[in-house]
């Protein structure tokens, strides 16, 4: 199933890998921290991320959960029954803009929500994660206690360490593999171009 066929709403978990938290000198959260990404930011594999003028764009590779049915106040015990499948995604981040809005205590809507800033693979029926601070059932429990999860929602689960910049001309390939067998479970590739119109970051 292609990304365009399943994504309806964007929901995102953040700061869920200890190494990534250390990488950015953030505090370890006591409960899951999340923000929303617009569906207009979704990008299919093989297409190109558009980097707005003046923006330093960083990649954050993540496992995505595709929600299979509507749910509210979902328990950890029931969480997996709400997952229709998994996808590989990249949460592109306007890092220099993020640094500014964090200091001002402002929301991350622009930081994470530019058009094309969420490349997504096709759905897979198996996924694998490690080193998460909060488990997948805990993430689903927490988010659904605040807002209803809808069929077709995409919940990203946070990035491990190793983030870095993407610039025009880069070709990016991401793989999700089974650590035991080495089998490739999902793949995602995209390019990058500079956007010549629209938003311009002026610090």
C-alpha positions in Angstrom: 0.0 0.0 0.0 1.4 3.4 -1.0 1.7 6.2 1.6 -0.9 8.2 -0.2 -3.5 5.4 0.4 -3.2 5.3 4.2 -2.1 8.6 5.7 -4.9 10.9 6.9 -3.5 12.6 10.0 -0.1 13.3 11.3 0.9 12.6 14.9 4.4 12.4 16.0 6.3 11.2 19.1 9.5 13.0 20.0 12.6 12.5 22.3 12.1 8.7 22.5 15.7 7.5 22.0 18.3 8.1 24.7 21.2 8.6 22.3 19.3 11.2 20.3 18.4 13.1 23.5 22.1 13.3 24.5 23.0 14.3 20.9 20.9 17.5 21.2 21.5 18.0 24.9 17.8 17.7 25.8 16.4 16.5 29.1 15.0 12.9 29.3 11.2 13.3 29.4 9.1 11.7 32.2 6.3 11.0 29.7 6.0 10.9 25.9 6.3 14.2 24.3 4.7 14.7 20.9 3.7 17.2 18.3 1.6 17.2 15.1 2.7 17.1 11.5 0.4 18.1 8.7 -0.5 15.6 6.0 0.7 18.1 3.4 4.2 17.4 4.6 4.0 13.7 3.4 6.2 12.7 0.5 6.2 9.4 -1.4 9.4 7.5 -1.9 11.4 8.5 -5.0 10.3 12.1 -4.8 12.3 15.2 -3.6 12.3 17.1 -0.3 12.1 20.8 -0.9 14.4 22.8 1.4 13.0 26.3 2.1 15.3 29.3 1.6 17.7 29.9 4.6 16.7 26.6 6.3 19.3 24.1 7.6 17.4 20.8 7.1 18.2 17.7 9.2 17.0 14.1 8.6 15.5 12.0 11.4 14.8 8.5 10.4 11.9 6.9 12.3 9.6 3.9 12.5 6.0 4.8 11.8 2.9 3.1 13.1 -0.2 3.0 10.9 -3.3 3.0 12.9 -5.9 0.5 11.7 -9.0 1.5 13.7 -10.4 4.4 15.7 -9.5 4.4 19.4 -9.5 6.6 22.5 -8.0 5.8 25.9 -6.3 2.7 24.5 -4.6 0.5 27.1 -1.0 -0.8 26.6 -2.4 -4.3 26.6 -4.7 -3.5 23.6 -2.4 -1.2 21.7 -1.0 -3.7 19.2 -4.6 -4.5 18.0 -4.9 -0.9 16.8 -1.8 -1.2 14.6 -2.5 -2.0 10.9 1.1 -2.0 9.8 4.4 -0.2 9.9 6.2 2.3 7.6 9.6 3.8 7.4 9.6 7.6 7.5 11.9 10.6 7.8 10.9 13.5 10.0 12.7 16.4 8.3 13.5 19.2 10.7 14.3 22.8 10.1 17.1 22.8 12.7 18.1 26.5 12.7 14.4 27.5 12.9 13.8 24.9 15.7 16.7 26.3 17.8 15.1 29.8 17.6 11.6 28.8 18.4 12.7 26.6 21.3 14.4 29.5 22.9 11.2 31.6 22.6 8.9 28.8 23.8 7.0 28.8 20.5 5.4 25.7 18.8 7.2 23.6 16.2 4.5 23.8 13.4 6.8 25.3 10.8 9.9 23.5 12.0 8.4 20.1 11.2 5.5 21.0 8.9 7.0 22.3 5.6 5.6 20.7 2.5 7.6 17.5 1.6 9.1 17.3 5.1 7.8 13.7 5.9 9.0 11.1 3.3 7.1 7.9 4.0 7.5 4.3 2.6 4.8 1.8 1.8 3.1 -0.1 4.7 4.8 -3.2 6.0 3.2 -5.8 8.3 6.3 -6.1 10.5 8.5 -3.7 12.4 11.4 -3.7 14.7 12.7 -1.2 17.3 15.2 -1.0 20.1 16.5 1.5 22.7 13.2 3.3 22.9 12.6 5.1 26.2 8.8 4.6 25.8 7.5 1.4 24.2 5.1 1.4 21.2 2.1 0.4 23.5 3.1 3.2 25.9 3.1 5.8 23.1 -0.3 4.7 21.8 -1.7 4.7 25.3 -0.4 8.2 26.0 -1.4 9.8 22.7 -4.9 8.2 22.7 -5.5 9.5 26.2 -5.1 13.1 24.9 -6.6 12.8 21.4 -8.5 10.1 19.5 -6.4 8.0 17.1 -8.2 7.6 13.7 -7.9 4.8 11.1 -5.1 5.9 8.8 -3.2 7.9 11.3 0.6 7.8 11.1 2.4 7.9 14.4 6.2 8.3 14.2 8.1 6.9 17.1 11.1 9.1 17.5 14.6 9.0 15.9 17.8 7.3 17.2 21.1 9.2 17.2 22.9 10.0 14.0 20.9 13.0 12.7 22.5 15.2 10.1 22.0 17.8 7.4 20.5 17.3 3.9 21.4 19.7 1.1 20.4 20.1 -2.5 21.6 17.2 -4.7 21.7 14.7 -1.9 20.3 11.2 -2.5 19.0 9.6 0.6 18.2 5.9 1.2 16.8 4.5 4.4 16.4 0.9 5.3 14.5 -0.9 8.1 16.0 -4.4 8.7 15.4 -7.4 11.0 18.5 -7.4 13.3 18.4 -11.2 13.5 18.0 -12.2 9.9 19.2 -9.1 8.2 16.1 -9.1 6.0 15.1 -5.7 4.7 11.6 -5.0 5.9 11.1 -1.5 4.4 13.0 1.0 2.3 12.7 4.6 1.4 14.6 6.9 -0.9 14.4 10.5 -1.9 16.4 13.4 -3.2 16.6 17.1 -2.1 16.3 20.4 -3.9 16.2 24.0 -2.8 12.8 25.7 -2.9 13.1 28.9 -4.9 9.8 30.5 -3.7 7.7 30.8 -0.6 9.1 30.9 2.9 12.5 32.4 3.6 14.2 32.1 7.0 15.6 35.4 8.2 17.1 35.1 11.7 
